[in-house]
Amino acid sequence: MSAGVSELKGRLTDGLYGLGWGAVKTLPEPAATRLFRTIADQVWKRRGKSVLRLESNLARVVPDAGPERLAELSRAGMRSYMRYWMESFRLPTWSPERIKESIEVTGTHRLNEGLDAGRGVIVALPHLANWDLAGAWVTTDLKVPFTTVAERLEPATLYDRFVAYRESLGMEVLPHSGGAAFGTLARRLRAGGLVCLVADRDLSASGVEVSFFGATARMPAGPALLAQQTGAALLPVTLSYDATPVMKAVIHPAVEVPEEGDRARRAAAMTQAVADAFAAGIAEHPEDWHMLQRLWLDDLDLRGEPT
């Protein structure tokens, strides 16, 4: 793709997201819900690359599902994914009361106990349901600020939109690239703060290999390494939708630092424990796992790169 075409595509993408944040939040909610469900169904019917990848991933999660069941799951998955976007576009206009009413959390005491102890807390989440809504609940209902990391997007203006959006919800957002994020996160945790990280996919050389639904995948070592280095509690969290407007969240028990092994072995064991918690939540609500990319190592090309 030429530089000019790439730049044009970037501007178009940024413009479409800008339109979404600007226009969708002004629609009546029933109209917005119908619109995004229609978009989801149209995307699903086209059977494009993302839908086929989603079905391939869901086949790992639900190995006994036949083609008809996988098609049902992928359709529900696209509707769940579009619900995430619809809610996210509208979230900045929601009142604290509306945010509180839109999520039901099990295990809040685990988060509060870690913060009250002053040891810092790391929340690790997969791409389930709406992690931005969960973050908004933390900052508005619990009134706890937190720090997160965002992957740099192209064009830069689109990345800036995402950062501004999340900062408007009360989050501190650090860029993933540059190498400085880990040190900043460690400082926040040592000060007794909260760090939230989406942690179910890492294709970098530093990713930790885990067993995930019977095959090998890579997940980031960062949450486990931060917990070891700072003494912070590491809490996996899973999210899900149902037929109601209320998203469900489960804060799982803390992943403890093993007593034996070197730093790398401890990180590997802890990351596997996080992966196991993620797998439990995903298996219960596979349609809410928005993994439209390659994840497992044997799904990557021969160079080990995503395609």
LINPEKA-V630118 format. One record per residue. N is the residue number from 1. SS is DSSP state (H for helix, E for strand, L for the rest). PHI is phi as a letter, one per 20 degrees, with the letter a starting at -180 (999 if undefined). PSI is psi in whole degrees, -180 to 180 (999 if undefined). Layout:
n=N ss=SS phi=PHI psi=PSI
n=N ss=SS phi=PHI psi=PSI
This chain:
n=1 ss=L phi=999 psi=130
n=2 ss=L phi=f psi=162
n=3 ss=H phi=f psi=-39
n=4 ss=H phi=f psi=-43
n=5 ss=H phi=f psi=-41
n=6 ss=H phi=f psi=-43
n=7 ss=H phi=f psi=-41
n=8 ss=H phi=f psi=-43
n=9 ss=H phi=f psi=-40
n=10 ss=H phi=f psi=-44
n=11 ss=H phi=f psi=-39
n=12 ss=H phi=f psi=-46
n=13 ss=H phi=g psi=-46
n=14 ss=H phi=f psi=-42
n=15 ss=H phi=f psi=-40
n=16 ss=H phi=f psi=-42
n=17 ss=H phi=f psi=-40
n=18 ss=H phi=f psi=-40
n=19 ss=H phi=f psi=-41
n=20 ss=H phi=f psi=-51
n=21 ss=H phi=f psi=-30
n=22 ss=H phi=e psi=-39
n=23 ss=H phi=e psi=-41
n=24 ss=H phi=f psi=-36
n=25 ss=H phi=f psi=-12
n=26 ss=H phi=e psi=-11
n=27 ss=L phi=f psi=148
n=28 ss=L phi=g psi=143
n=29 ss=H phi=g psi=-43
n=30 ss=H phi=g psi=-37
n=31 ss=H phi=f psi=-41
n=32 ss=H phi=f psi=-41
n=33 ss=H phi=f psi=-46
n=34 ss=H phi=f psi=-41
n=35 ss=H phi=f psi=-48
n=36 ss=H phi=f psi=-28
n=37 ss=H phi=f psi=-39
n=38 ss=H phi=f psi=-43
n=39 ss=H phi=f psi=-45
n=40 ss=H phi=g psi=-45
n=41 ss=H phi=f psi=-38
n=42 ss=H phi=f psi=-42
n=43 ss=H phi=f psi=-42
n=44 ss=H phi=f psi=-42
n=45 ss=H phi=f psi=-28
n=46 ss=H phi=f psi=-17
n=47 ss=L phi=l psi=45
n=48 ss=L phi=f psi=-176
n=49 ss=H phi=g psi=-43
n=50 ss=H phi=f psi=-41
n=51 ss=H phi=f psi=-43
n=52 ss=H phi=f psi=-38
n=53 ss=H phi=f psi=-41
n=54 ss=H phi=g psi=-46
n=55 ss=H phi=f psi=-40
n=56 ss=H phi=f psi=-42
n=57 ss=H phi=f psi=-41
n=58 ss=H phi=f psi=-29
n=59 ss=H phi=f psi=-28
n=60 ss=H phi=f psi=-39
n=61 ss=H phi=f psi=-37
n=62 ss=L phi=c psi=75
n=63 ss=L phi=f psi=-21
n=64 ss=L phi=e psi=6
n=65 ss=L phi=f psi=132
n=66 ss=L phi=e psi=180
n=67 ss=H phi=g psi=-40
n=68 ss=H phi=f psi=-44
n=69 ss=H phi=f psi=-41
n=70 ss=H phi=f psi=-38
n=71 ss=H phi=f psi=-41
n=72 ss=H phi=f psi=-44
n=73 ss=H phi=f psi=-41
n=74 ss=H phi=f psi=-35
n=75 ss=H phi=f psi=-46
n=76 ss=H phi=f psi=-36
n=77 ss=H phi=f psi=-42
n=78 ss=H phi=f psi=-37
n=79 ss=H phi=f psi=-41
n=80 ss=H phi=f psi=-43
n=81 ss=H phi=f psi=-43
n=82 ss=H phi=f psi=-31
n=83 ss=H phi=f psi=-41
n=84 ss=H phi=g psi=-48
n=85 ss=H phi=f psi=-41
n=86 ss=H phi=g psi=-46
n=87 ss=H phi=f psi=-41
n=88 ss=H phi=f psi=-41
n=89 ss=H phi=f psi=-32
n=90 ss=H phi=e psi=-17
n=91 ss=H phi=g psi=-40
n=92 ss=L phi=f psi=-18
n=93 ss=L phi=e psi=-6
n=94 ss=L phi=f psi=143
n=95 ss=L phi=f psi=162
n=96 ss=H phi=g psi=-35
n=97 ss=H phi=f psi=-42
n=98 ss=H phi=f psi=-41
n=99 ss=H phi=f psi=-45
n=100 ss=H phi=f psi=-40
n=101 ss=H phi=f psi=-15
n=102 ss=L phi=e psi=5
n=103 ss=E phi=b psi=139
n=104 ss=E phi=c psi=119
n=105 ss=E phi=d psi=130
n=106 ss=E phi=d psi=130
n=107 ss=L phi=n psi=22
n=108 ss=H phi=g psi=-30
n=109 ss=H phi=g psi=-31
n=110 ss=H phi=f psi=-41
n=111 ss=H phi=f psi=-46
n=112 ss=H phi=f psi=-39
n=113 ss=H phi=f psi=-42
n=114 ss=H phi=f psi=-43
n=115 ss=H phi=f psi=-41
n=116 ss=H phi=f psi=-30
n=117 ss=L phi=f psi=-10
n=118 ss=L phi=m psi=16
n=119 ss=L phi=e psi=-7
n=120 ss=L phi=n psi=152
n=121 ss=E phi=c psi=135
n=122 ss=E phi=d psi=121
n=123 ss=E phi=d psi=125
n=124 ss=E phi=d psi=128
n=125 ss=E phi=c psi=150
n=126 ss=L phi=e psi=178
n=127 ss=L phi=f psi=65
n=128 ss=E phi=d psi=133
n=129 ss=L phi=l psi=-128
n=130 ss=L phi=c psi=94
n=131 ss=H phi=f psi=-24
n=132 ss=H phi=f psi=-38
n=133 ss=H phi=f psi=-42
n=134 ss=H phi=f psi=-41
n=135 ss=H phi=f psi=-41
n=136 ss=H phi=f psi=-36
n=137 ss=H phi=f psi=-41
n=138 ss=H phi=f psi=-45
n=139 ss=H phi=f psi=-28
n=140 ss=H phi=e psi=-44
n=141 ss=L phi=e psi=-50
n=142 ss=L phi=f psi=-19
n=143 ss=L phi=l psi=43
n=144 ss=L phi=d psi=117
n=145 ss=L phi=f psi=156
n=146 ss=E phi=b psi=167
n=147 ss=E phi=d psi=140
n=148 ss=E phi=c psi=176
n=149 ss=E phi=c psi=139
n=150 ss=E phi=c psi=137
n=151 ss=L phi=f psi=137
n=152 ss=L phi=f psi=130
n=153 ss=L phi=d psi=156
n=154 ss=L phi=d psi=135
n=155 ss=L phi=f psi=170
n=156 ss=H phi=f psi=-31
n=157 ss=H phi=f psi=-33
n=158 ss=H phi=f psi=-43
n=159 ss=H phi=g psi=-43
n=160 ss=H phi=f psi=-37
n=161 ss=H phi=f psi=-45
n=162 ss=H phi=f psi=-42
n=163 ss=H phi=f psi=-46
n=164 ss=H phi=f psi=-40
n=165 ss=H phi=f psi=-48
n=166 ss=H phi=f psi=-35
n=167 ss=H phi=f psi=-32
n=168 ss=H phi=f psi=-21
n=169 ss=L phi=e psi=2
n=170 ss=L phi=n psi=16
n=171 ss=E phi=e psi=145
n=172 ss=E phi=e psi=124
n=173 ss=E phi=d psi=124
n=174 ss=E phi=d psi=145
n=175 ss=E phi=f psi=142
n=176 ss=L phi=f psi=-36
n=177 ss=L phi=e psi=163
n=178 ss=L phi=o psi=-21
n=179 ss=L phi=n psi=-7
n=180 ss=L phi=e psi=-13
n=181 ss=H phi=f psi=-43
n=182 ss=H phi=g psi=-46
n=183 ss=H phi=f psi=-40
n=184 ss=H phi=f psi=-43
n=185 ss=H phi=f psi=-42
n=186 ss=H phi=f psi=-41
n=187 ss=H phi=f psi=-41
n=188 ss=H phi=f psi=-40
n=189 ss=H phi=f psi=-41
n=190 ss=H phi=f psi=-24
n=191 ss=L phi=e psi=6
n=192 ss=L phi=n psi=16
n=193 ss=L phi=e psi=-177
n=194 ss=E phi=d psi=135
n=195 ss=E phi=c psi=132
n=196 ss=E phi=c psi=128
n=197 ss=E phi=c psi=129
n=198 ss=E phi=f psi=124
n=199 ss=L phi=c psi=35
n=200 ss=L phi=d psi=9
n=201 ss=L phi=b psi=124
n=202 ss=L phi=b psi=107
n=203 ss=L phi=e psi=12
n=204 ss=L phi=f psi=170
n=205 ss=L phi=f psi=-21
n=206 ss=L phi=e psi=-2
n=207 ss=L phi=f psi=148
n=208 ss=E phi=e psi=131
n=209 ss=E phi=f psi=131
n=210 ss=E phi=c psi=157
n=211 ss=E phi=e psi=123
n=212 ss=E phi=c psi=111
n=213 ss=L phi=l psi=43
n=214 ss=L phi=n psi=5
n=215 ss=E phi=b psi=170
n=216 ss=E phi=e psi=130
n=217 ss=E phi=c psi=168
n=218 ss=E phi=d psi=135
n=219 ss=E phi=c psi=155
n=220 ss=L phi=f psi=141
n=221 ss=L phi=e psi=-14
n=222 ss=H phi=g psi=-51
n=223 ss=H phi=g psi=-44
n=224 ss=H phi=f psi=-42
n=225 ss=H phi=f psi=-39
n=226 ss=H phi=f psi=-41
n=227 ss=H phi=f psi=-42
n=228 ss=H phi=f psi=-45
n=229 ss=H phi=f psi=-31
n=230 ss=H phi=d psi=-14
n=231 ss=L phi=m psi=9
n=232 ss=L phi=f psi=153
n=233 ss=E phi=f psi=139
n=234 ss=E phi=d psi=113
n=235 ss=E phi=d psi=112
n=236 ss=E phi=f psi=144
n=237 ss=E phi=c psi=135
n=238 ss=E phi=c psi=149
n=239 ss=E phi=c psi=158
n=240 ss=E phi=a psi=155
n=241 ss=L phi=d psi=163
n=242 ss=L phi=b psi=-160
n=243 ss=L phi=f psi=-9
n=244 ss=L phi=e psi=168
n=245 ss=L phi=f psi=-1
n=246 ss=L phi=e psi=121
n=247 ss=E phi=f psi=143
n=248 ss=E phi=d psi=141
n=249 ss=E phi=c psi=139
n=250 ss=E phi=c psi=121
n=251 ss=E phi=e psi=112
n=252 ss=E phi=e psi=164
n=253 ss=E phi=g psi=153
n=254 ss=E phi=f psi=145
n=255 ss=L phi=e psi=118
n=256 ss=L phi=e psi=153
n=257 ss=L phi=f psi=125
n=258 ss=L phi=g psi=150
n=259 ss=L phi=f psi=-23
n=260 ss=L phi=d psi=161
n=261 ss=L phi=n psi=159
n=262 ss=L phi=f psi=-178
n=263 ss=H phi=g psi=-44
n=264 ss=H phi=f psi=-42
n=265 ss=H phi=f psi=-39
n=266 ss=H phi=f psi=-43
n=267 ss=H phi=f psi=-40
n=268 ss=H phi=f psi=-44
n=269 ss=H phi=f psi=-40
n=270 ss=H phi=f psi=-40
n=271 ss=H phi=f psi=-36
n=272 ss=H phi=f psi=-39
n=273 ss=H phi=f psi=-39
n=274 ss=H phi=f psi=-45
n=275 ss=H phi=g psi=-39
n=276 ss=H phi=f psi=-40
n=277 ss=H phi=f psi=-42
n=278 ss=H phi=g psi=-46
n=279 ss=H phi=f psi=-38
n=280 ss=H phi=f psi=-44
n=281 ss=H phi=f psi=-40
n=282 ss=H phi=f psi=-40
n=283 ss=H phi=f psi=-33
n=284 ss=H phi=f psi=-30
n=285 ss=L phi=c psi=64
n=286 ss=H phi=f psi=-31
n=287 ss=H phi=f psi=-15
n=288 ss=H phi=e psi=4
n=289 ss=E phi=e psi=110
n=290 ss=L phi=e psi=60
n=291 ss=L phi=d psi=91
n=292 ss=L phi=d psi=18
n=293 ss=L phi=c psi=168
n=294 ss=L phi=f psi=141
n=295 ss=L phi=c psi=-50
n=296 ss=E phi=f psi=145
n=297 ss=H phi=f psi=-36
n=298 ss=H phi=f psi=3
n=299 ss=H phi=e psi=-6
n=300 ss=L phi=e psi=165
n=301 ss=L phi=f psi=178
n=302 ss=L phi=f psi=-21
n=303 ss=L phi=e psi=-1
n=304 ss=L phi=m psi=21
n=305 ss=L phi=d psi=150
n=306 ss=L phi=f psi=147
n=307 ss=L phi=c psi=999
